[in-house]
Amino acid sequence: MRVQFTIALAHLRQRPRSTLVSLLGIMLGVAFFLAVSALMRGSEQDFLKRLVDNSPHITVMDQYRTPHVQPAELRWPGAALAISNVKPQQETRGIRNYRNKLEAIENLPGVRVAPLLRGSAVLTFAGQQQGLSLSGVVPSRMKDVSTIDEQMVAGALDDLSSAPNGVIIGQGLADKFQLGLGSTVNMLTASGGSRIMKVVGIFRTGNAGYDETEAFTLLKRAQVILERPNRVNRFIIQLADPQAARTVAAGIEASIGYKAVSWIEASEDLLSLLLVRNIIMYSVVTAILVVASFGIYNTISTIVVDKRRDIAILKAMGFQAADVRRIFLYQGMVIGLLGSAAGLLLGYGMMHVLARVELKPPGVSDVVAMPIWWGADQYLLAVAFAMAACLGAAYLPANKAGKLPPVMTLRGAI
């Protein structure tokens, strides 16, 4: 094997220009593979982080995945007559016996949960009106399952505990109504109730629709305003492992009966879009390496043509076809390893340059940095694709060299 490797290196040194071109092709291919992969996967991770961190991993609602069967159908299944237009008994909506169910969910490993009562309300101030979603929360629990406390630009979520009629609104709504800390507004509900509320906090998420239509108050105060005493209609759940959300949600739903929706189920269309995007991305960067491998194929094919007599002499000396093939496969391997090493260094530098790029999209006040993924697996993947392309490009001429008949070649017939 040492002799074969030495011959392979000698062949490459005899053609420095072709070898250098092949090396540059692989180097650039690996570098662009790394840069594009790091950028695309970084943007994917950033998107998922925003999606996962800014929304519950699991939401338990006060409804059932499938409607309950009517008593008449249970009593007389398959009856000749069917009762239609049955109106369910009117009741106060909410999760029944929610404290026991909350405790059962809390006992699950790696689970943080907060109860929430969500309803519709209308905020009026100085003749202006704005429909919004009012959420009654327990501040100490809400901070464990939401990032809303980190997004406060004035006041804090804990201020609700010291202000019985306090409300926290978004920056968009505050700007629209020209409100500030200490401002008082009138809150109207669908049932006709009205209450004067005091602004004790202002948050900003960057989502204009959310910042204009969301408000938070104490859970007990929301139960009074929305006329749902001792009721909640949501459990907001965060997990230590977000990827386990689908399994945990199924277990919770089977345990308590109410519908539990994981972030994976709620975002299936977005996740499928990310999968398609990744397939396109890897297809493009792989095509770059495939194009670069043509340089290797051309270099080794030329060496095989020029070294036909040398190959015939080697086979006459006792080299088998596999030994000859190995010589040219070594050439592809050497070009692949050297090109990959140089490409990794260049790609790493390109990733650092991209990480320093800052953008300010039109209409956005915050500067956005390019998200870069630094995971080690993409380096291994780039080298694996490069070596596969190099060895694949080297195999065809290597196989041709191994099949050359030595006698006819030495006679000049080939």
N, C-alpha and C positions, 0 to 999 in steps of 0.2 A: 504493500500500500504506500510505503514511503517513496518508492520509485515512481509509482503512478502519480503521486501528488507532486513530486519534483518535476516530472514531465509537464504536468498541467500548468505549473507556475512558469516554466520555461516558455510554453506556448503563449501565455498571456503577456510575458515581458517582451516577446518578439513583436507583438502588435500593440504598442503602448497607446496609440491614438484610438484604435477601436475599443480597447479595454477601458480607456478613460471615458469615452462616450457612453459605454454601457454602465460604468459606475455612476456617472452623472445622472443617467436616466433613472436608475434604481434609487439613488440618493434623493432626487427631487420627488420621485413617486412616494417614497416613505415619508418625506417631510410634509408633503401636501396631504397625505393620508392622515398623519398625526394632527396637522393643523385643522383640517376640516372635521375630523372625528371629534377632536377636543372642543371645537366650537359648537358643533351640532349636539353633542351629548351634554355639553355645559348648558346650552339653552334648554334642552329637555329637562335636565335636573333642576334648573332654575324655575321652569314652568311648573314642574311637579311640586317643587317646594312651596311655591306660591299657592298652588291649588290645594295642597295638603295642609299647609300651615294656616292658611286663611279660611279654611272651612273645616267642619267636623269630619273626623275619620268615619264616624257612624252617627246617624241621626235616627232616633226612635220616635215615631209619630203616634198620635192618638187615633190610629186607624188600623184596619186589618188588611193584609195583602189580598185576601179573598173574602167577600161578604158572607156574613152568617146566613145559614139556611133558615128560612122562615119556619115557625112552629108547625104550621099546617102541613108543610111538606114533610117535616119530620114525623108527624103523627100519621099522615096518610100518603106514604110514598107511592108514586105511580098512579095516583087517583085519576078518575075519568075527568074530573073538573079541576081547573086551576084557578087560583085567586090572583087577579092582576091588580096593579096600581095600589099595592099595599104600602101605606105610609108608616115608617118606623115610629116608635114612640118617641116623643120629644124629650130630650134630656140635655143636661149641661155637658158639653163636650170636654174631654180631657182624659188623661191616663188614670184609671181607677186605682186607688190604693197605691199611689205613686211612691210613697216613702218606703214601703217594703220592697217594691221593685227596684228603686234606686239603690237600696242597701244590697240587694242581690247582685246588681251589676257592679257595684263598688268592690265586692269581694272577689271579682275575677282578676287574675294576675295581669299586671301591665295595663290596667284600665283606669282612666280618670273620667269622671262623669259629672255633669251639672244639669240640674232641672231648669226648665225654661217655659214660660207662658208667653205665647206669641199671639198677637191679635192686631186688628186694624184700628187706626185712630186718625183723627184729623186735628192738626195743630193750627190754631188761629192766633194771629198777632197783627195788630194795627190794620185790621181789615183784610189781611192776606190769609189764605188758607193753603195747607199742604197736607195731602194724604200721606200717611207713613205707616210703617210696621213697628209696633211697640212691643218690645221684649222685656218681660219681667225676669230679672236674674238675681242670683245670690253672688255678690261681688267676689267673695273668697273662693267660691267654686269656679266662677266664670274665668278668673285669671289662670286657672289650671288647664282650661280647655280652649282658650281663645287668645288671640294676639291683640284684642281690642285695647287692653291696658297699655301695650307698647306703642299704640298708634294715637294716644292722647296728645293733643297739642295744647290743651288747657285743662286743668283739673285732673282728677284721677278717678278710676272706677270705684275705689273705696269711699269716695265722697258721697256716694249714694247712701251708705250706711248711716251717715250723720245728717242726712237731709231727707226726711220722710216723703216729701213731695218733690224730690230732686229728679231731674231727667238729664240724660247725656245725649247730645245730638251730634250730627256730622258737620264738618266744616262747610260743606256746600249749603246745607240748610241754614247754618248760622250766617253765612254771607248773604244768602237770599233774603232773609228776614232782618238782617243787621242786628243779630243777637250776640251777646257776650256773656261771660260768667256773671251770674246774679240776675239776668233778665228773667222776667216772668211771662209765661205763655199760657194760653187756654187749651186744654186737651179735651176733645170731644170723641165719644165712642159711638159705635153703631147702635148700641142700645139706648142712646140718648143721654148718657151720663156726661157730666162736665166737671173738670177739676183744674184749678190753677196750679201749674207746675213751675219750678224754678230750675233754670239751667245751671248745673253744677260741673259740667264737663263738656269738652268739644273734642271729637276725634277726626282724624283724616286718614283714609285708607288709600286714596288715589283713584278709587272707583267712584266716578261722579254720581252714578245712579244710587249706589249704596250710601254715599255721604249725604244725599238729599232725602232719602226715604227711610232711614233706620234711626231708631231711638231706643234708649235703654233706661229702665227704672227698676226700683226694687221689686222683687217677686211679689211680696205681700201687697205693695201698692198696685201693681198690675192686676192682681186678683180682685181687688176692690174696683178699680176703674173698669175692667172688662167684665165685671160681675160673674166671676168664676171662682168662688171661694174654695180654698183647699184643692185647687186644681192646677196641673201643669199639662201642656200638650206636646212637649218635646223633652227628650234627653239628648244632650250634646256630649259626645264621647270622643276622647282622644286616646290613642294607643301608643305604647312604647314602640311597636312595630307596625307602621301604617300598612305594610303589604299584607298583613294578616287580617285586614279589615273585613274582607268578604266572609272568611271563616267565622270570625268572632260575631259578626252581624247575624249570620245564620243561627249560631248558638243562642244568642240573646233573643232572637225572634221565636225560636222554638221554646225557650224557657218562659218568657212572659206573655207571648201571644201577639203583642203589638208589632207592627211593621217596622223593621230595622233596615235602613238603607245605608250601605257603605259608600265611601267616596269613589270606589272603583265602579260600583254599579251606576252611580249617578253620573259618571264621566266616561262611560264606555265609548262614546263617539270620539271624544278627544284622545283617549288612549289608543284607539284603532288608527286615528290620524297620525299619531306619533310613530306607530309601528310602520305605517306606509312610508313616512318620511325617513325613517332609519334605513329601510330597504333601499330607497332611492339614493340615500347618502352613501351607503356602502357599495352600491353598484357603481356610482360615479368614481369613488376613490380607488376601487378595485380596477376599473377600466384604465386609470392612470398607470397602475403598475403593469397591467397587461400590455399597454402600449410600450412601456419602457422595456419589457421583456423581449420585444422584437429586436432591440439592439443586441441583446445577448444571443438570440438565435442567429442573427446575421453574423456576429463575430465568430461564434463557434462553427457555423456552417462554412465560413471562409477558411478557418483553420483546418477543418476536415478535408476540404478540397485541396489545400496547399500541402497538406501532410499525408497524402495518400500513400506515397512510397514509404514514408517513415512508419505509417501504420502497418503496411504490409511487412516491413522488416521486423517490427515488433511481434507480429503474429507468427512470422517464420521462426522467431527466436523462442516461441513457446507461449506468448501471451494469448489468453483466451478472449473470446468476444466480450465476455463480461469485464475483463480487465481493461480492454480498450474503451468500452463504454464508460467505465469508472473514471478514466482520465478526463474525459470531456464533462462528465457530471461534476467532477471536482472543480473544473473551471467555472461552471455555473454557480457552484456553491461558494467559491471564493469571491466572485463578483457580488453575489447576493449578500454575503456576510459583511464585506467591506462597504458596499453601498448602503446596507441597512444601518451599520454603525454610524456612517457619516450622515445618513438621513435622520437618524434619531437625534443627533446633535443639532442639525439644522432645524428639524421640526420642533425641538424643545425651545430653541431660540425664537422661532416664529410664534409659538404659543405664548411666550413671555411678552413679545411685542403686541400680540392681539389682546392680552390681558390688560395692557396699559391704555388701550383705546377707549375713549369715553365719548358717548353719543348723547345728544339732547334732541329727542324727537320733537317735531312741531307741536306746540300746544302743551308740552310737558315742562314743568318747572324743575324737576329733578334730573340730574345727570345720570345716565345709565352706563354702567361698565359692561364690556363684553364678557359674558359668562364663559369660563373655560373649565373643562373637566380634566383633572390631573391624575386620574386613575391609572394604575400600572398596567391594567389589562389591555388598554389600547396600544401600548408600546409592544406588548407581546403579539397582539393581533396584527400590527403593522409589519413586524418582522416575519410572522408566519405567512402573511399574504405575499410578502416580497420573496421569501425563500421558495414558496410554492410556484410563483411566477418564474423565478430564475431556473429552478430545477426542471419545470415543465418546458421552458424554452430550450434548455440544454439537452433534454432527453432525445428529441427528434434527431438532431445531428449526431448525438452520441450513439444512438441506435443504428444510424446509417453507417457510422464508422466501424461499429462492431461487425457489420455484415459484409464489409469489403473483402473479396477473395484475394488472399495474398499473392498467389501465383500469377493470376491474370493481371494484377496491378503491377507486379514487378516486370512482367513482359511488356507492359505498356498498352495492354488491351483495354484498360480502364483508365 
